[in-house]
Amino acid sequence: MLSAQTTRFFGYYPGTVALVTAEHAGTRNLLSVGWHTALSAEPPLYGVAVGRERATHPLIVGSGCFGVNFLPFAAARAVQGAGVLSLHDLDGHGGGDKFGRLGLETLPDAGLALADAYLHYTCEVVEAVPTGDHDLFVGRVTGVRYDPAMYDGEGLFAGEAAVYLGRSAYVTTTRERVAYPPEVFGD
């Protein structure tokens, strides 16, 4: 039973954190995004909320596209680092490559897709919706890449996802699975 009130838990934890990638005019960046979601199957739309002060924001606006990458639990340090390290700060210290700092590489034929991602969406911006202190970038999914080794024969994720608990803490998924087919619920 709920018995206390607070704003401390705002953010819908636990959940996966996506790494959003963007590149424009010779500058590339990535950041961790906890607020992201599928929005539509037809057409395929995916949304990411990005703070206007973040260095990735103008890259998305300028290029009109972004990548959404999901990394496994083994890469949780890089997932956290992409949210803690700021390109603004790194630029001032002569090391403005967050990818290199975090040990992340992109695929040679897809500059927004991280090589370690088990799932990647390439998105073209169709709308930017102001939502308080963030903009929700709605992207039409133009490409999907995935690591077949991370999915079972039914297409369900079978790897170890990095699940964010809040306050820089992560856990992973387990192999234990329960499925509830529709017929379980009767008429």
Buried (B, 14 or more C-beta within 10 A) or exposed (E): EEEEEEEEEEEEEEBBBBBBBBBBEEBBBBBBBBBBEEBEEEEBBBBBBBBEEBBBBBBBBEBBBBBBBBBBBEBBEBBBBBBEBBBEEBBEEEEBEBBEBBEBEBEEEBEBBBEBBBBBBBBBBEEBEEEEEBBBBBBBBEEEBBBEEBBEEEEEBBBBBBBBEBEEEBBEBEEEEEEEEEEEEEE
